[in-house]
Amino acid sequence: MTVEVWTTMFVILTFMVYLYIGWRARVKDSKGFFVADQGVPAIANGAATAADWMSAASFMGMAGLISSLGYDGSIYLMGWTGGYVLLALLLAPYLRKFGKYTVPDFVGDRYYSTVARLVAVVAAIFVSLTYVAGQMRGVGIVFSRFLQVDVNIGVVIGMVIVGFFAILGGMKGITWTQVAQYTVLIVAYLIPAVAIAWQLTGNPIPQLAFTFGDVVEKLNQVQVDLGFDAYTQPFASKSMLDVLFITIALMVGTAGLPHVIVRFYTVPNVRAARYSAGWALLFIALLYTSAPAIASFARYNLIGTLHNQPIAEVQQLDWVQKWQTTKLLTLDDKNGNGTIEWTPTEETSDVKISPDIIVLSTPEVAKLAPWVVALVAAGGLAAALSTASGLLLVISSSIAHDVYYKLLKPDASEGERVMVGRIMVGLAILIAGYFGINPPGFVAQVVAFAFGLAAASFFPVILLGIFDKRTNREGAIAGMVSGLLFTTVYILGVKFYGMSPWFFGVSAEGIGTVGMLINLVVTLVVSRLTPPPPPEIQALVENLRTPGDAPLALADIGEEQLD
């Protein structure tokens, strides 16, 4: 059977599983819709967290960028992995003990402020929409290549599927769907990694084949011969400062991502939150330790397959023809010699390939069985849909729970709250679909912007909210607004309005670090220049860091203390 037939079979089968789980896990009450009744076992929540966190950017984009950038591409590997450890150890258990549904819920109650809650809602929606745009684009790319439909139609199909189990089942449906999606994506990632490692080195363990094999050494020589920098040459495409700033932005951005944080509210207690964090780290490591191997093997095979080969013969290859129709791979004999020449400069190179397709095309380049190629496509869809569903629920809960219920209609019934949540999911899907059809960059780059925005908005106020009882509402509001505003203006200016990266050459992907530092400094300074939080808030913060599951009940705060 052809790749397309296998892909259709896998997609139909996996989507039927996702839809069935969404139907079985449908909910009627707000606790089930927003935090899955807080009854998810630790190991299941670990798998769901891993699927939620390992998006299309992790599955498709990260190895693609490492393959394209070499050493400098490792910023994504270091930043995202380090950030998860930071979240798991420093923030997650305390947030679970606080016992709220959402990050804006934590910010609103910790900083005893409706304005702080609204700023956090805006930030959560902004970050989530930016992030989900990358996921929908990833869905479109997979459908475009493997089902031979237009990218935009692929985005629409993804919108319909993710909308079904997100709207119907809420967090409960999403959680159990993500467990299934993690299983699909990790199997899809590891099977070709093992097969290609065996092909190239005779060692079936990708991590060992990458570390002790000679592929990287050969790749270094091949790249130098072609005029590129050596694959392992550091700071070849980015400055040392930019590499540092992007890595930090990705780390603290991960620790501030609302759709990952909310996963720790779905377990029964703080102990389960800690265990689920450990399980998630193990599940994530299976993919992340394989990514450098996939990246280097893919680069080696691509150069060997394309460079110095007759262009007429290469264009007869099925995978080349199919990817060229997506316009994500372009072969152009610029000097007319009939041979493909892959050079470092875009003006002379006959090859132009998007980093987003490198992982998806790798099994075909390596001539693996059609069912393996199709499995990778199903894995890419699972990665994109799992993260998209979590992000959509963050947008939904930010409006339905933190605005509608907490601020506009405190006496809203369970049915009203769930209905508003479902309507918001539907609206968010439409907006995400638009940005999936009109993306502002590569999948991993778009996601990197979201991490930068999360770093600049949430991380400082969550960190100080847990560990500094002197931080007050005035400081939190000023910090979030200044950090988010600075980072947003810089990213928009550099990426869309031709502004040069004026802050020491730091790119749009790394500016979230500066925004985070601005937020941190402004929050601390303003908090010290204004009255301290009420005694009951300070007692609440003290209690958060005391071992045990029971949170301190937040005392009633008089209306005169709320802004």
Solvent accessible surface area in square Angstrom, and as a share of the most:
residue,aa,sasa,rsa
1,M,130,0.58
2,T,78,0.45
3,V,19,0.11
4,E,37,0.17
5,V,66,0.38
6,W,62,0.22
7,T,1,0.00
8,T,55,0.32
9,M,93,0.41
10,F,38,0.16
11,V,10,0.05
12,I,94,0.48
13,L,106,0.53
14,T,17,0.10
15,F,15,0.06
16,M,120,0.54
17,V,62,0.36
18,Y,1,0.01
19,L,53,0.26
20,Y,124,0.47
21,I,32,0.16
22,G,0,0.00
23,W,126,0.44
24,R,158,0.58
25,A,9,0.07
26,R,114,0.41
27,V,11,0.06
28,K,181,0.77
29,D,55,0.29
30,S,2,0.01
31,K,82,0.35
32,G,0,0.00
33,F,0,0.00
34,F,2,0.01
35,V,0,0.00
36,A,4,0.03
37,D,59,0.31
38,Q,32,0.14
39,G,50,0.48
40,V,3,0.02
41,P,66,0.42
42,A,22,0.17
43,I,88,0.45
44,A,12,0.09
45,N,0,0.00
46,G,0,0.00
47,A,10,0.07
48,A,0,0.00
49,T,0,0.00
50,A,0,0.00
51,A,0,0.00
52,D,0,0.00
53,W,4,0.02
54,M,0,0.00
55,S,1,0.01
56,A,0,0.00
57,A,1,0.01
58,S,2,0.02
59,F,0,0.00
60,M,0,0.00
61,G,1,0.01
62,M,0,0.00
63,A,0,0.00
64,G,0,0.00
65,L,9,0.05
66,I,10,0.05
67,S,1,0.01
68,S,43,0.28
69,L,53,0.26
70,G,5,0.05
71,Y,92,0.35
72,D,1,0.00
73,G,0,0.00
74,S,24,0.15
75,I,1,0.00
76,Y,5,0.02
77,L,35,0.17
78,M,91,0.41
79,G,0,0.00
80,W,4,0.02
81,T,43,0.25
82,G,20,0.20
83,G,0,0.00
84,Y,0,0.00
85,V,53,0.30
86,L,43,0.21
87,L,0,0.00
88,A,11,0.08
89,L,131,0.65
90,L,56,0.28
91,L,0,0.00
92,A,1,0.00
93,P,2,0.02
94,Y,44,0.17
95,L,1,0.00
96,R,22,0.08
97,K,9,0.04
98,F,14,0.06
99,G,28,0.27
100,K,51,0.22
101,Y,38,0.14
102,T,6,0.03
103,V,3,0.02
104,P,1,0.01
105,D,2,0.01
106,F,0,0.00
107,V,0,0.00
108,G,3,0.03
109,D,19,0.10
110,R,0,0.00
111,Y,0,0.00
112,Y,13,0.05
113,S,3,0.02
114,T,41,0.24
115,V,61,0.35
116,A,0,0.00
117,R,14,0.05
118,L,76,0.38
119,V,24,0.14
120,A,0,0.00
121,V,6,0.04
122,V,91,0.52
123,A,0,0.00
124,A,0,0.00
125,I,37,0.19
126,F,75,0.31
127,V,0,0.00
128,S,0,0.00
129,L,30,0.15
130,T,27,0.16
131,Y,1,0.01
132,V,0,0.00
133,A,4,0.03
134,G,1,0.01
135,Q,0,0.00
136,M,3,0.01
137,R,45,0.17
138,G,0,0.00
139,V,0,0.00
140,G,0,0.00
141,I,3,0.01
142,V,1,0.00
143,F,2,0.01
144,S,9,0.06
145,R,0,0.00
146,F,0,0.00
147,L,44,0.22
148,Q,77,0.34
149,V,47,0.27
150,D,78,0.40
151,V,20,0.11
152,N,61,0.31
153,I,93,0.47
154,G,0,0.00
155,V,0,0.00
156,V,71,0.41
157,I,59,0.30
158,G,0,0.00
159,M,25,0.11
160,V,99,0.57
161,I,21,0.11
162,V,0,0.00
163,G,5,0.05
164,F,84,0.35
165,F,0,0.00
166,A,0,0.00
167,I,58,0.29
168,L,41,0.21
169,G,0,0.00
170,G,0,0.00
171,M,1,0.00
172,K,68,0.29
173,G,0,0.00
174,I,0,0.00
175,T,0,0.00
176,W,91,0.32
177,T,0,0.00
178,Q,0,0.00
179,V,37,0.22
180,A,21,0.16
181,Q,0,0.00
182,Y,14,0.05
183,T,75,0.44
184,V,27,0.16
185,L,0,0.00
186,I,14,0.07
187,V,63,0.36
188,A,0,0.00
189,Y,3,0.01
190,L,48,0.24
191,I,58,0.29
192,P,5,0.03
193,A,1,0.00
194,V,61,0.35
195,A,32,0.25
196,I,0,0.00
197,A,0,0.00
198,W,154,0.54
199,Q,94,0.42
200,L,49,0.24
201,T,41,0.24
202,G,43,0.42
203,N,45,0.23
204,P,59,0.37
205,I,86,0.43
206,P,7,0.04
207,Q,55,0.24
208,L,72,0.36
209,A,1,0.01
210,F,67,0.28
211,T,88,0.51
212,F,159,0.66
213,G,29,0.28
214,D,63,0.33
215,V,4,0.02
216,V,24,0.14
217,E,127,0.57
218,K,94,0.40
219,L,0,0.00
220,N,34,0.17
221,Q,106,0.47
222,V,45,0.26
223,Q,11,0.05
224,V,80,0.46
225,D,102,0.53
226,L,30,0.15
227,G,51,0.49
228,F,40,0.17
229,D,81,0.42
230,A,28,0.22
231,Y,14,0.05
232,T,62,0.36
233,Q,84,0.37
234,P,52,0.33
235,F,72,0.30
236,A,46,0.36
237,S,68,0.44
238,K,42,0.18
239,S,62,0.40
240,M,128,0.57
241,L,65,0.32
242,D,8,0.04
243,V,12,0.07
244,L,91,0.45
245,F,28,0.12
246,I,0,0.00
247,T,18,0.10
248,I,50,0.26
249,A,0,0.00
250,L,0,0.00
251,M,59,0.26
252,V,12,0.07
253,G,0,0.00
254,T,0,0.00
255,A,0,0.00
256,G,0,0.00
257,L,0,0.00
258,P,3,0.02
259,H,0,0.00
260,V,0,0.00
261,I,0,0.00
262,V,8,0.05
263,R,0,0.00
264,F,0,0.00
265,Y,0,0.00
266,T,0,0.00
267,V,0,0.00
268,P,69,0.43
269,N,51,0.26
270,V,16,0.09
271,R,157,0.57
272,A,13,0.10
273,A,0,0.00
274,R,129,0.47
275,Y,114,0.43
276,S,1,0.00
277,A,5,0.04
278,G,43,0.42
279,W,93,0.32
280,A,0,0.00
281,L,62,0.31
282,L,95,0.47
283,F,31,0.13
284,I,1,0.00
285,A,37,0.29
286,L,71,0.35
287,L,0,0.00
288,Y,6,0.02
289,T,69,0.40
290,S,0,0.00
291,A,0,0.00
292,P,23,0.14
293,A,0,0.00
294,I,5,0.03
295,A,0,0.00
296,S,0,0.00
297,F,1,0.00
298,A,1,0.01
299,R,16,0.06
300,Y,57,0.22
301,N,23,0.12
302,L,3,0.02
303,I,7,0.03
304,G,55,0.53
305,T,37,0.22
306,L,0,0.00
307,H,45,0.20
308,N,102,0.52
309,Q,68,0.30
310,P,56,0.35
311,I,25,0.13
312,A,68,0.53
313,E,112,0.50
314,V,6,0.04
315,Q,59,0.26
316,Q,132,0.58
317,L,64,0.32
318,D,76,0.39
319,W,18,0.06
320,V,0,0.00
321,Q,76,0.34
322,K,41,0.18
323,W,0,0.00
324,Q,48,0.22
325,T,92,0.54
326,T,15,0.09
327,K,171,0.73
328,L,33,0.16
329,L,2,0.01
330,T,61,0.35
331,L,12,0.06
332,D,68,0.35
333,D,36,0.19
334,K,95,0.40
335,N,93,0.48
336,G,60,0.58
337,N,78,0.40
338,G,32,0.31
339,T,33,0.19
340,I,0,0.00
341,E,53,0.24
342,W,13,0.05
343,T,35,0.20
344,P,66,0.41
345,T,69,0.40
346,E,119,0.53
347,E,136,0.61
348,T,79,0.46
349,S,9,0.06
350,D,4,0.02
351,V,11,0.06
352,K,126,0.53
353,I,30,0.15
354,S,12,0.08
355,P,12,0.08
356,D,7,0.03
357,I,0,0.00
358,I,2,0.01
359,V,7,0.04
360,L,0,0.00
361,S,0,0.00
362,T,5,0.03
363,P,1,0.01
364,E,17,0.08
365,V,9,0.05
366,A,9,0.07
367,K,173,0.73
368,L,28,0.14
369,A,43,0.33
370,P,54,0.34
371,W,97,0.34
372,V,9,0.05
373,V,2,0.01
374,A,0,0.00
375,L,21,0.11
376,V,3,0.01
377,A,0,0.00
378,A,3,0.02
379,G,0,0.00
380,G,0,0.00
381,L,2,0.01
382,A,0,0.00
383,A,0,0.00
384,A,0,0.00
385,L,0,0.00
386,S,0,0.00
387,T,0,0.00
388,A,0,0.00
389,S,0,0.00
390,G,1,0.01
391,L,0,0.00
392,L,1,0.01
393,L,2,0.01
394,V,8,0.05
395,I,7,0.03
396,S,0,0.00
397,S,5,0.03
398,S,0,0.00
399,I,45,0.23
400,A,0,0.00
401,H,7,0.03
402,D,0,0.00
403,V,30,0.17
404,Y,46,0.17
405,Y,53,0.20
406,K,68,0.29
407,L,51,0.26
408,L,127,0.63
409,K,74,0.31
410,P,92,0.58
411,D,117,0.61
412,A,9,0.07
413,S,59,0.38
414,E,81,0.36
415,G,47,0.45
416,E,63,0.28
417,R,20,0.07
418,V,4,0.02
419,M,108,0.48
420,V,28,0.16
421,G,0,0.00
422,R,47,0.17
423,I,98,0.50
424,M,32,0.14
425,V,0,0.00
426,G,23,0.22
427,L,88,0.44
428,A,2,0.02
429,I,13,0.06
430,L,114,0.57
431,I,63,0.32
432,A,0,0.00
433,G,1,0.01
434,Y,129,0.49
435,F,80,0.33
436,G,0,0.00
437,I,53,0.27
438,N,76,0.39
439,P,43,0.27
440,P,44,0.28
441,G,28,0.27
442,F,80,0.33
443,V,1,0.00
444,A,0,0.00
445,Q,40,0.18
446,V,2,0.01
447,V,1,0.00
448,A,0,0.00
449,F,7,0.03
450,A,0,0.00
451,F,3,0.01
452,G,1,0.01
453,L,7,0.03
454,A,0,0.00
455,A,0,0.00
456,A,0,0.00
457,S,0,0.00
458,F,0,0.00
459,F,15,0.06
460,P,0,0.00
461,V,0,0.00
462,I,0,0.00
463,L,38,0.19
464,L,17,0.08
465,G,0,0.00
466,I,0,0.00
467,F,75,0.31
468,D,24,0.12
469,K,78,0.33
470,R,62,0.23
471,T,0,0.00
472,N,0,0.00
473,R,43,0.16
474,E,61,0.27
475,G,0,0.00
476,A,0,0.00
477,I,32,0.16
478,A,34,0.26
479,G,0,0.00
480,M,0,0.00
481,V,68,0.39
482,S,33,0.21
483,G,0,0.00
484,L,19,0.09
485,L,111,0.55
486,F,45,0.19
487,T,0,0.00
488,T,21,0.12
489,V,89,0.51
490,Y,4,0.01
491,I,11,0.06
492,L,78,0.39
493,G,10,0.10
494,V,29,0.17
495,K,73,0.31
496,F,94,0.39
497,Y,173,0.66
498,G,74,0.71
499,M,67,0.30
500,S,76,0.49
501,P,54,0.34
502,W,142,0.50
503,F,50,0.21
504,F,155,0.64
505,G,43,0.42
506,V,0,0.00
507,S,21,0.13
508,A,2,0.01
509,E,11,0.05
510,G,0,0.00
511,I,0,0.00
512,G,0,0.00
513,T,3,0.01
514,V,12,0.07
515,G,0,0.00
516,M,15,0.07
517,L,82,0.41
518,I,53,0.27
519,N,0,0.00
520,L,43,0.22
521,V,86,0.50
522,V,40,0.23
523,T,0,0.00
524,L,59,0.29
525,V,74,0.43
526,V,38,0.22
527,S,0,0.00
528,R,117,0.43
529,L,141,0.70
530,T,38,0.22
531,P,97,0.61
532,P,73,0.46
533,P,3,0.02
534,P,13,0.08
535,P,105,0.66
536,E,46,0.20
537,I,0,0.00
538,Q,44,0.19
539,A,45,0.35
540,L,7,0.03
541,V,0,0.00
542,E,77,0.34
543,N,38,0.19
544,L,4,0.02
545,R,84,0.31
546,T,70,0.41
547,P,130,0.82
548,G,46,0.44
549,D,70,0.36
550,A,80,0.62
551,P,70,0.44
552,L,78,0.39
553,A,89,0.69
554,L,60,0.30
555,A,50,0.39
556,D,142,0.73
557,I,31,0.15
558,G,31,0.29
559,E,140,0.63
560,E,145,0.65
561,Q,58,0.26
562,L,62,0.31
563,D,74,0.38
